[in-house]
Amino acid sequence: MINKITSKNIGFGLLTLLLLLIAHAAIYLAHEYSHSLMAWSLGWMARPVGIDYGRPTLGNFLFLGDVGDGVDYAPIFASGHGVAAAIIALSGTVLGNGLLYFVIYGLTKWASAGMSRVGVSFAYWLSLMCAANVWGYVPLRAITTHADIALAAKGLHFSTWTLFPFLAVPALYTVYHFFRRMFPLCQEKIAADSGNDFIFLSVLTAYWFFSFFSGDGIDGSYGLVSQVLCIMSRYVFVPFCTMYLVSRYYPRSVQSSHE
């Protein structure tokens, strides 16, 4: 199934890595700006884009791990505006990731026929970062004691267990939609009938979706339930997702050439 690796495969791989890093940064910022814009619109933030960009380190430059929304939730809760706090806390995942995913999917489906291979690839990685961010919060970091979902539960006077099913249904549908709609929509144009490029795409997809976005909770800092789910995401879902994508969507033209 794997042919000799060529310079074209290497070029494809390097360009893909660049596109996914840019896409990750764009969607990460979309998530944080959704929080700050919502807080500003509700009167709890002075500037609509007043997020905390963190330290000027290489790791933060590449992965934005120190970037935060900059929202001070303490005075919101102290003044009795729990619902406002919940709306702000959920806006990153719901608006900046979930809703944005379906917008990107709709635009890509409408315009993909006229888009270049690079354009479809970038749209694909943008959509993955949206859907994987949703997965990273629900279910992975939904049953927890802090961060967005815990803040939303506190604001609504729910436990995270009570809030969980209301968030899990749309979140899991987003994940399902990505693998059953977005991946099939884009993979043929991205891989361009190259078995090597397709496998590279599939492995990166599984890794970034189920491993990269499980990293925050895998050390137990979000609680035991979150830790167990993050461990399963990284060590169970990554290999099975790769196997699923390759077995279901591997280019038929490449399969035929090996028969």
NORJO-V668972 format. One record per backbone hydrogen bond with DSSP energy under -1.0 kcal/mol. CO is the residue of the C=O (numbers start at 0). NH is the residue of the N-H. If there is no record, write none. Layout:
[[CO | NH] [CO | NH]]
This chain:
[[5 | 9] [6 | 10] [7 | 11] [8 | 12] [9 | 13] [10 | 14] [11 | 15] [12 | 16] [13 | 17] [14 | 18] [15 | 19] [16 | 20] [17 | 21] [18 | 22] [19 | 23] [20 | 24] [21 | 25] [22 | 26] [23 | 27] [24 | 28] [25 | 29] [26 | 30] [27 | 31] [28 | 32] [29 | 33] [30 | 34] [31 | 35] [32 | 36] [33 | 37] [34 | 38] [35 | 39] [36 | 40] [37 | 41] [38 | 43] [39 | 42] [46 | 49] [48 | 50] [51 | 67] [54 | 56] [56 | 60] [57 | 61] [58 | 62] [59 | 63] [63 | 66] [67 | 51] [72 | 76] [73 | 77] [74 | 78] [75 | 80] [76 | 79] [80 | 84] [81 | 85] [82 | 86] [83 | 87] [84 | 88] [85 | 89] [86 | 90] [89 | 93] [90 | 94] [90 | 95] [92 | 97] [93 | 98] [94 | 99] [96 | 100] [97 | 101] [98 | 102] [99 | 103] [100 | 104] [101 | 105] [102 | 106] [103 | 107] [104 | 108] [105 | 109] [106 | 110] [107 | 111] [110 | 113] [111 | 114] [115 | 119] [116 | 120] [117 | 121] [118 | 122] [119 | 123] [120 | 124] [121 | 125] [122 | 126] [123 | 127] [124 | 128] [125 | 129] [126 | 130] [127 | 131] [128 | 132] [129 | 133] [130 | 134] [131 | 135] [132 | 136] [133 | 137] [134 | 139] [138 | 141] [141 | 143] [146 | 150] [147 | 151] [148 | 152] [149 | 153] [150 | 154] [151 | 155] [152 | 157] [158 | 162] [159 | 163] [162 | 166] [163 | 167] [164 | 168] [166 | 170] [167 | 171] [168 | 172] [169 | 173] [170 | 174] [171 | 175] [172 | 176] [173 | 177] [174 | 178] [175 | 179] [176 | 180] [176 | 181] [177 | 182] [180 | 184] [181 | 185] [182 | 186] [185 | 189] [186 | 190] [187 | 191] [190 | 193] [193 | 197] [194 | 198] [195 | 199] [196 | 200] [197 | 201] [198 | 202] [199 | 203] [200 | 204] [201 | 205] [202 | 206] [203 | 207] [204 | 208] [205 | 209] [206 | 210] [206 | 211] [210 | 213] [211 | 214] [216 | 219] [219 | 222] [222 | 226] [223 | 227] [224 | 228] [225 | 229] [226 | 230] [227 | 231] [228 | 232] [229 | 233] [230 | 234] [231 | 235] [231 | 236] [235 | 239] [236 | 240] [237 | 241] [238 | 242] [239 | 243] [240 | 244] [241 | 245] [242 | 246] [243 | 247] [244 | 248] [245 | 249] [250 | 254] [251 | 255] [252 | 256] [254 | 257] [255 | 258]]
